């Protein structure tokens, strides 16, 4: 049994040495970590110092707080994850994090989502990853690093060969850095998952989608790709489908919140007839309507036997298309997760999905609807399940126990680290 240092006492000493007041939230987290049995057996732990924790009093982490924390953790081998989401870290904090990443050799997971890190902070962190050889998963989600900040990460992807998962969603990136990232990923062999959600695009030509498609033709390591809110239309979907005929590694494709109609889904339907890799397809918040749902149903009922999860939430689908999807599940035993809320439910839809759930074909925690009956009529109520249930938050009280309610966690192999 190994003896571990007292994190809380170390924190108090460093605060005194640097003349910094203690952050009671950080002190609480470190006290709890000191009690963790995993430390005693040298297993890695993740320190969860998220600023949106509702169970304890939270004093959000500042740049000065991070300087102290980085000093405490610099040589701490059993801390392998650091969750600092929803705090008030700025570019000055990024400087402290850079020093930490250059000196620490055990951190594998770093979550900085929704802080106030900008372009210069992004440059510092990206440059630190030129040399860091241990970090596997970085979340920069929601930090407004802009197009220039994204370019620094594109350069990093040409050098770093350790990082496996990178989240740059909601970072205000532009067309140039998306193209640069796609270009870097044609050569990068380590990245397994990347999130490029909600860039700021001002062109209608879909240049970024074309470059992503070119990347997919050459990349054989990417497993998970998020292209939510890319203003993608049917032309872009066709380019992606052409590329995915030649790609056998991508398992999770997120095309939610775009401008895809039934014509675009026709290409996806044709792809699903031949593609033997895709396991999760997210088409939520598009406009595929009944015809699009029927294209998918035909492919899933008769040809595809690899897709496990499908989301068509909020797609203006009525009973005809929804009943077709329920029919596909009767013949396709691989399709286990389906999300349909936000469409136009009629009585036939309610009956069809109620039957799937009651017969056990569709597990109640693998869909976002639950049947109930009023005056002899079946209706569907909404459940909070989905593909990305815990993308922006995770339960403060512990680990996610029921991963089926969050299909991407249950299916995708790319985990926290």
N, C-alpha and C positions, 0 to 999 in steps of 0.2 A: 504494500500500500504506500503510495507516494504522499509526502506531506506537501500541502499547497500553501502558497502565501495568502495572507488575510487581505483581500481586496479592499474592504472597507477601511481598515486601519491604514493601509497604504494610501488610500485616497485622502484621508484626513491629513496625513503627513505632507503629501504633495500640496494640498491646499494651503497649509501653513507655510511651507517653504516658498510658494509662489505668491503668497499674500492674497489668495483668492478666497472669497466666501464659498462655503459648501453649498452645493445644489442638493436639497433634501430628496429630490426624486432619484438622482443618481446614487446618493447614499443608500436609499432604500433598495434599489436594484442590486447594488453591490453586496449589501447585507444578505439579501435573498440568495445571491449567487454563492456566497460563502457557505451556505447550508446545503448546496446542491451536491448530492452524492456522486454525480457524474465526474465532478472535479477530482474526487478522491481516487477514482479509477482512471484518471487521465483521459477521460472521454471529452470531446469538445462540447462546449456550451455556447449558446447565442445569448448575448446580453440585449434584452428588449427594453430600450429606453425611448419608446415611441411617445411623441408629444400628444397623441390623441388617446391615451390610456384613460378610461373612465372609471377605473376601479380604485385608483389611488390618487392623491393630490399630485398634480403634475406642475412642476416648474420647468418650462421648456428649456432645452439645452442651448446655451449661447456659444459663441466662438471661444470665449474664455473658459467656459466649462469643458469644451472639447479639448482645449490645450491640456488641462489637468488630467482628463480621462485618458488621453493618448499617452501621457507620461506614465500613468498607472499601468496601462495595458501593454506598454512597449515590449516587455520581455515575458509576458504572460502567455504561456504556450497552450493553456487549456481553453482560452477564449477563441473560438473559431468563427463566430458570427457576431455582427454588431448591427443592431437595428436602431437607427436614429431618425426614423421617418417623422414628419410633421413637427419639426423643431424650427429654430430660427437661425440656423447656420448660414453664414454668408461666405463670400470669397476668402475672408480672413480665416474662417473655420476650415475652408478647403485647404488652406496652406498648412494648418496643423495636421489635417488628415493626410496630406501628401507626405509629410515627414514620417508619419506613422506607417504608411504603406511602404515606404522605402526601408524602414528599419525592422518592421514586424515580419516574421516569416511563417505565421500560422493562420492568419485571418483568411477565411475562404468565402465568407458572405458579408457584403456591406450594403446596407439599405439606407440611402440618403434621400428618399423620395419626399417631395413637397417641403423642401427647405427653400432658402433664398440664394442659392448658389448661381452665379452668372457665368459669363464667358471666361473671365480670367480664372475663376475657380475651376471651371471645366478644363481649362488648359493645364492647370497644375495637377489635377487628378489624372488626366489622360497621360501626362508626361511621367507621372509616378508609375503608371502601369507599363511604361516601356521597359522598366527594370523589374517590377514585381513579378514573382513567379509562383505565387500561391493563391491569389484571389481567383475564385471560380465564378462568382456571381455578383454583379454590380447593378444596383437600381438607382438611376438618376431621375426617375419619373417626376415630372412637375417642376423641375428646376429650369428656369428660363435661360438656358445656355445659348439659345439662338443658333443661327446658321454657322457662325464662326466657331462657337463652342463645339458644335457637332463635327466640324472639320478636324478638330484636334482628336476626337475619338476615332474618326475615320483613319487618321494617320497612325493612331495607336494600334488599330486592328491589323495594320501591315507589319507590326513589330511583335506585339504580344502573341504568344502561342499557348497561353495557359487559360485565359478567360473563356468560360463556356457559355455564360448567359449574360446578356447585356440588355438593360431596359432603358430606352431613351424616349419613352412615350411622353406626350404633353410637354415637350421641351422647346417648343417654338422653332424647331429646325426648319430649314428651307430646302429648296430643290437641289442646290449645289451640294450640300453635305449628304443628302440622301443618295445622290448619284455616286458621291465619293465613297460612302459606306458600302453601297452595292458593289462598286468596283473592288473595294478591299476584300469583300467576302468571296469574290471569285478565286482568291488565292488563300484566304485564311481557312485553316483546316480544324481549328479548335472550337469556334463558336457553334453551339448547338441550338441556341434560342436567341432571337433578337426581337425587340419590341420597338417599332417605329411609328407608333400611333400619333395621330393628330399633328402632322407637320403644318406649316403655313405655306400653302401653295397658291400661286397666283396665275398659273397657266392652265389652260384647258386641254393641253396637248398630251397629258399623261406621260411625260418624259420619264418621270421617276418610276412608274410602273413598268415601262419598257426596260429600264436598266435593271430593275429587280428581276424581271423575267429572264434577261440575259444571264444574270448571276445564277439563277436557279438551274439553268442548263449546264453550268460548269461546277456548281457546288454540290458536293456529295456528303457533307457533314451536317448541314442545317436540318434540324428536326422540327423547330417551332418558329413560325413567322407571323407577326402581328402587323396588319396594314389597315387598321381601323381609321376612319375619317381621312381618307386619302382622296376624296372627291373622285373615286374610281367609277368609271362607267363601263359599258359593255365592251368597248374597244380594249380597255386595260385587262378585263377578265379574260378576253380571248387570248391576249399575249401571255398571260400567266398560264393558262391551260395548255397552250402550245409548248411552253417550257416544261410543264409538269409531266408531259408525256415522256420526257427524257430524264426526269428526276425520280429516283427511287428511295430517297431518304426523308423527304419532308412528310411529317405525320400530322402536324397541327397547322391549319391555315385559317387565319382570322381575317375576314373581309367585312366585318360588321360596320355599320354606319357609313355606307357608301351610297352610290347611285346606281346600283345594279338592278336591272329589270329582268323580265322573263327571257329576253333575248340573250342576256349575259349568262343566265342560269342554263340556257340550252347548251352552251359550251361546257359548263361544269358537269351537266348530265352526261355528255359524251365522254368527258374525262373520267368520270367515275366508273364508266363501263370498262375502262382499260387500266386505270391506275390501281396498283396493288399496294400502295404505301399509306395514303391518307387515312387517318383514324379519327380526326376531329375536324369538322368544318363549321365555321361560325359565319352565318349570313344574316345575323340579326340586324334589324333596322335598315333594311334595303326595301325594295318594292318588287318582289318577284311574283306576287299575285298567284292566282290559281294555276295558270299555265306553267309558271316556274316550279311550283310545288309538284305538279304532275310530271314534269321532266325529271325531277329528282326521284320521285316515287318509282318511275319506270326503271331508272338505272339501279336503284337500290333493291327493288323487288326481283329483278331478273338477272342482274349481272354482278353488281358489286357485293363483295363479302369481306371487306376490310374496314369500312367506315363504322366506327363505334358510337360516335356522338355527332348530332346535327342540331344546330340552332337556327330556327327561322322566325324568331321572335319579331313582332311588329313588322310584318311584310305585306299587309293588306291581303292576306289569304282568307278566303271564305270557306264554307263547308266543303265544297267540291274538292279543293286542294288538300284540306286537312284530312278528310276521310281517305283520300288517296295515300297520304303519308302513313296513316294508321294501317291501311291495307298492306303497305310495303313491310311494316314491322311483323306482319303475320307470316310472311314467307322468308324474311331476312332475319335470322336469329342472331347475327353479329351486331346489328344496330340496337344498342341497349339504352342510349340516352337521347331524348328528344325534347326540345324546348319550343313551345308554340304560343306562349302568352302574347297578348297584344294584337291578335288577329281577330277575325270575325267568326265567333263561335255560333253555330246553329245547333239544333237539337241532334242532328245526325252526328256532328262533331263530338258533342258531349257524350253521346251514347257510345261512339266508337272508342274514344280514349278511356271512358269509364270501363268498358269491357276489357281493354288491354291491361288496365291496372288491376281489375278484380280477378282476372284469370292468372295474374302473376307474370304475364308476358312483359309488362313494363313495371319495374319496381317504382314505388311511390317516391323514393328519394333520387330517382334518375330522370325526373321530369319536373316541370314547373307548374303543373296543374294537379288539382285533387278534386274528385267528383263528390257532389253532395246532392241530395234530393229535396225538392220542395213541391208539395201538392202533386206528387206522382211524376214530376218532370226532373230529369237529371241536368245539373249545371256543373260548371267547372270553376273552382276557386284558384287564385294564384298562390304558388309557393315561391319562396325566395331562393330556390335552387337555380343553378346555371353553370355555364362553362367557366365563368370568372367570378364566382361568388366572393372569393377572398383576394381579389386583385388589389383593391384599395385598402382593405382592412383585414385583420385576422382577429379571432377572439382573444381578448385580454386575459381570459382565465386559463389559457393553456393551449395545447396543440389542437389542430383540427382533427377531431376523431372520426367524423363521418365524411370521408373523402368522396363518396359517391354523390353527395349533394353538390359537389364542385367538380364536375366531370374532368376538367383539365388536370386536376391534382390526381384523380383516380387513374387516369389513362396515361398521360404524358410522362415519359421517363425522366425528363429534365426537371429535377427537383430543386430545392433551395440551394444545395451545393453538394 
